Amino acid sequence: MHTVGASHVAFSVSDFDRTLGWYQEVFGAEVVLDEPGEHRRAAVLGLPGTDLLIRIAQFNERAETEFDPTHTGLDHFAFAIESRHELDRWAEYLDGLGIEHSG
């Protein structure tokens, strides 16, 4: 399983450990940079076989503004793949892990 597009993406998350575990289980992600901080927990993850980096961060406090990078979430992020056949393989893989997806 692999991706062929994108460079990096950053997510603000509500549960650092759960998010880290999910990326490790689903993609075999490895922590390539631990980012200790006083007001957050953060790390940059690398996906094996790709140049894609994913940064996850959990902040101790959230801002109350309409938009702020410390808010939890991201609308969506799409990984590029090579073919419809590969898309079907990903759908089966995610189904096997019990992970919801849009097909």
PyRosetta script that sets phi, psi and omega in degrees:
from pyrosetta import init, pose_from_sequence

init()
pose = pose_from_sequence("MHTVGASHVAFSVSDFDRTLGWYQEVFGAEVVLDEPGEHRRAAVLGLPGTDLLIRIAQFNERAETEFDPTHTGLDHFAFAIESRHELDRWAEYLDGLGIEHSG")
pose.set_psi(1, 132.8)
pose.set_omega(1, 179.0)
pose.set_phi(2, -157.1)
pose.set_psi(2, 165.3)
pose.set_omega(2, 176.0)
pose.set_phi(3, -113.2)
pose.set_psi(3, 160.6)
pose.set_omega(3, 179.9)
pose.set_phi(4, -126.9)
pose.set_psi(4, 3.4)
pose.set_omega(4, -177.7)
pose.set_phi(5, -140.9)
pose.set_psi(5, 160.7)
pose.set_omega(5, 176.8)
pose.set_phi(6, 94.4)
pose.set_psi(6, 159.3)
pose.set_omega(6, -177.1)
pose.set_phi(7, -114.8)
pose.set_psi(7, -57.8)
pose.set_omega(7, 178.4)
pose.set_phi(8, -158.1)
pose.set_psi(8, 161.7)
pose.set_omega(8, 176.7)
pose.set_phi(9, -149.5)
pose.set_psi(9, 148.4)
pose.set_omega(9, 179.2)
pose.set_phi(10, -122.7)
pose.set_psi(10, 135.0)
pose.set_omega(10, 179.4)
pose.set_phi(11, -122.4)
pose.set_psi(11, 138.4)
pose.set_omega(11, 165.9)
pose.set_phi(12, -96.2)
pose.set_psi(12, 127.0)
pose.set_omega(12, -171.6)
pose.set_phi(13, -123.3)
pose.set_psi(13, 160.7)
pose.set_omega(13, 179.3)
pose.set_phi(14, -94.1)
pose.set_psi(14, -17.6)
pose.set_omega(14, -179.5)
pose.set_phi(15, -141.4)
pose.set_psi(15, 96.6)
pose.set_omega(15, -175.5)
pose.set_phi(16, -57.7)
pose.set_psi(16, -51.0)
pose.set_omega(16, -176.1)
pose.set_phi(17, -62.3)
pose.set_psi(17, -43.0)
pose.set_omega(17, 179.2)
pose.set_phi(18, -64.7)
pose.set_psi(18, -42.2)
pose.set_omega(18, 179.6)
pose.set_phi(19, -65.8)
pose.set_psi(19, -45.4)
pose.set_omega(19, 178.2)
pose.set_phi(20, -58.6)
pose.set_psi(20, -46.6)
pose.set_omega(20, 179.0)
pose.set_phi(21, -60.4)
pose.set_psi(21, -38.7)
pose.set_omega(21, -179.6)
pose.set_phi(22, -63.7)
pose.set_psi(22, -48.7)
pose.set_omega(22, 179.4)
pose.set_phi(23, -65.3)
pose.set_psi(23, -34.1)
pose.set_omega(23, 177.0)
pose.set_phi(24, -68.1)
pose.set_psi(24, -42.7)
pose.set_omega(24, -179.1)
pose.set_phi(25, -70.4)
pose.set_psi(25, -47.4)
pose.set_omega(25, -173.9)
pose.set_phi(26, -75.0)
pose.set_psi(26, -44.4)
pose.set_omega(26, -173.4)
pose.set_phi(27, -111.2)
pose.set_psi(27, -5.1)
pose.set_omega(27, -175.0)
pose.set_phi(28, 69.4)
pose.set_psi(28, 29.2)
pose.set_omega(28, -177.3)
pose.set_phi(29, -62.5)
pose.set_psi(29, 147.2)
pose.set_omega(29, 177.5)
pose.set_phi(30, -123.3)
pose.set_psi(30, 142.3)
pose.set_omega(30, 176.3)
pose.set_phi(31, -73.2)
pose.set_psi(31, 118.8)
pose.set_omega(31, 178.7)
pose.set_phi(32, -103.6)
pose.set_psi(32, -15.5)
pose.set_omega(32, 177.4)
pose.set_phi(33, -155.2)
pose.set_psi(33, 119.8)
pose.set_omega(33, 173.7)
pose.set_phi(34, -89.8)
pose.set_psi(34, 131.2)
pose.set_omega(34, -177.6)
pose.set_phi(35, -116.1)
pose.set_psi(35, 79.7)
pose.set_omega(35, 179.1)
pose.set_phi(36, -66.1)
pose.set_psi(36, 148.0)
pose.set_omega(36, 179.8)
pose.set_phi(37, -158.6)
pose.set_psi(37, 157.3)
pose.set_omega(37, -178.7)
pose.set_phi(38, -70.7)
pose.set_psi(38, -34.6)
pose.set_omega(38, -173.6)
pose.set_phi(39, -111.4)
pose.set_psi(39, 9.9)
pose.set_omega(39, -178.4)
pose.set_phi(40, -161.0)
pose.set_psi(40, 164.5)
pose.set_omega(40, 169.5)
pose.set_phi(41, -117.8)
pose.set_psi(41, 128.4)
pose.set_omega(41, -176.1)
pose.set_phi(42, -149.1)
pose.set_psi(42, 154.7)
pose.set_omega(42, 176.7)
pose.set_phi(43, -155.2)
pose.set_psi(43, 153.2)
pose.set_omega(43, 173.3)
pose.set_phi(44, -106.2)
pose.set_psi(44, 130.2)
pose.set_omega(44, -177.8)
pose.set_phi(45, -110.7)
pose.set_psi(45, 141.8)
pose.set_omega(45, 174.1)
pose.set_phi(46, -108.5)
pose.set_psi(46, 140.8)
pose.set_omega(46, 176.8)
pose.set_phi(47, -97.1)
pose.set_psi(47, 123.1)
pose.set_omega(47, -178.5)
pose.set_phi(48, -54.5)
pose.set_psi(48, 137.7)
pose.set_omega(48, 177.8)
pose.set_phi(49, 79.3)
pose.set_psi(49, 5.9)
pose.set_omega(49, -179.5)
pose.set_phi(50, -135.5)
pose.set_psi(50, 170.8)
pose.set_omega(50, 172.2)
pose.set_phi(51, -98.9)
pose.set_psi(51, 5.8)
pose.set_omega(51, -176.1)
pose.set_phi(52, -74.1)
pose.set_psi(52, 131.1)
pose.set_omega(52, 174.6)
pose.set_phi(53, -115.2)
pose.set_psi(53, 139.9)
pose.set_omega(53, 178.1)
pose.set_phi(54, -124.7)
pose.set_psi(54, 123.6)
pose.set_omega(54, 177.2)
pose.set_phi(55, -103.5)
pose.set_psi(55, 128.9)
pose.set_omega(55, 175.0)
pose.set_phi(56, -118.4)
pose.set_psi(56, 141.5)
pose.set_omega(56, 179.7)
pose.set_phi(57, -144.9)
pose.set_psi(57, 136.5)
pose.set_omega(57, 172.6)
pose.set_phi(58, -115.9)
pose.set_psi(58, 121.0)
pose.set_omega(58, -176.8)
pose.set_phi(59, -95.0)
pose.set_psi(59, 143.6)
pose.set_omega(59, 179.6)
pose.set_phi(60, -66.7)
pose.set_psi(60, -35.1)
pose.set_omega(60, 179.5)
pose.set_phi(61, -131.1)
pose.set_psi(61, 145.1)
pose.set_omega(61, 177.8)
pose.set_phi(62, -106.3)
pose.set_psi(62, 142.8)
pose.set_omega(62, 176.5)
pose.set_phi(63, -73.4)
pose.set_psi(63, 155.2)
pose.set_omega(63, -178.5)
pose.set_phi(64, -101.3)
pose.set_psi(64, 11.4)
pose.set_omega(64, -179.8)
pose.set_phi(65, -79.6)
pose.set_psi(65, 165.7)
pose.set_omega(65, -179.2)
pose.set_phi(66, -61.0)
pose.set_psi(66, -44.3)
pose.set_omega(66, 175.7)
pose.set_phi(67, -130.2)
pose.set_psi(67, 133.3)
pose.set_omega(67, 177.0)
pose.set_phi(68, -159.9)
pose.set_psi(68, 138.7)
pose.set_omega(68, -178.2)
pose.set_phi(69, -65.1)
pose.set_psi(69, -10.8)
pose.set_omega(69, 177.6)
pose.set_phi(70, -86.2)
pose.set_psi(70, -2.9)
pose.set_omega(70, 175.9)
pose.set_phi(71, -72.7)
pose.set_psi(71, 145.2)
pose.set_omega(71, 178.7)
pose.set_phi(72, -67.3)
pose.set_psi(72, 134.6)
pose.set_omega(72, 167.1)
pose.set_phi(73, 109.8)
pose.set_psi(73, 175.4)
pose.set_omega(73, 176.6)
pose.set_phi(74, -159.0)
pose.set_psi(74, 141.4)
pose.set_omega(74, -178.3)
pose.set_phi(75, -56.9)
pose.set_psi(75, -56.3)
pose.set_omega(75, 174.0)
pose.set_phi(76, -167.8)
pose.set_psi(76, 165.2)
pose.set_omega(76, 175.9)
pose.set_phi(77, -143.7)
pose.set_psi(77, 131.1)
pose.set_omega(77, -177.4)
pose.set_phi(78, -110.6)
pose.set_psi(78, 135.0)
pose.set_omega(78, 174.2)
pose.set_phi(79, -95.7)
pose.set_psi(79, 136.2)
pose.set_omega(79, 177.2)
pose.set_phi(80, -81.4)
pose.set_psi(80, 141.2)
pose.set_omega(80, 176.5)
pose.set_phi(81, -131.6)
pose.set_psi(81, 171.7)
pose.set_omega(81, -171.3)
pose.set_phi(82, -87.4)
pose.set_psi(82, -24.8)
pose.set_omega(82, -172.9)
pose.set_phi(83, -160.2)
pose.set_psi(83, 167.4)
pose.set_omega(83, 174.9)
pose.set_phi(84, -63.0)
pose.set_psi(84, -37.5)
pose.set_omega(84, 178.3)
pose.set_phi(85, -59.8)
pose.set_psi(85, -42.9)
pose.set_omega(85, 178.7)
pose.set_phi(86, -65.9)
pose.set_psi(86, -36.4)
pose.set_omega(86, 175.8)
pose.set_phi(87, -61.2)
pose.set_psi(87, -44.9)
pose.set_omega(87, 178.1)
pose.set_phi(88, -61.5)
pose.set_psi(88, -39.2)
pose.set_omega(88, 178.0)
pose.set_phi(89, -63.9)
pose.set_psi(89, -40.7)
pose.set_omega(89, 177.5)
pose.set_phi(90, -64.2)
pose.set_psi(90, -42.0)
pose.set_omega(90, 179.1)
pose.set_phi(91, -60.0)
pose.set_psi(91, -44.3)
pose.set_omega(91, 178.4)
pose.set_phi(92, -63.4)
pose.set_psi(92, -42.1)
pose.set_omega(92, -179.8)
pose.set_phi(93, -62.3)
pose.set_psi(93, -48.4)
pose.set_omega(93, 179.4)
pose.set_phi(94, -65.0)
pose.set_psi(94, -39.6)
pose.set_omega(94, 175.5)
pose.set_phi(95, -57.4)
pose.set_psi(95, -44.2)
pose.set_omega(95, 180.0)
pose.set_phi(96, -62.1)
pose.set_psi(96, -28.5)
pose.set_omega(96, 177.1)
pose.set_phi(97, -88.3)
pose.set_psi(97, -4.4)
pose.set_omega(97, -178.5)
pose.set_phi(98, 73.4)
pose.set_psi(98, 28.7)
pose.set_omega(98, -177.9)
pose.set_phi(99, -100.5)
pose.set_psi(99, 125.7)
pose.set_omega(99, 177.3)
pose.set_phi(100, -65.6)
pose.set_psi(100, 142.3)
pose.set_omega(100, 177.0)
pose.set_phi(101, -154.6)
pose.set_psi(101, 170.1)
pose.set_omega(101, -175.8)
pose.set_phi(102, -92.2)
pose.set_psi(102, 2.1)
pose.set_omega(102, 176.9)
pose.set_phi(103, 80.2)
pose.dump_pdb("model.pdb")
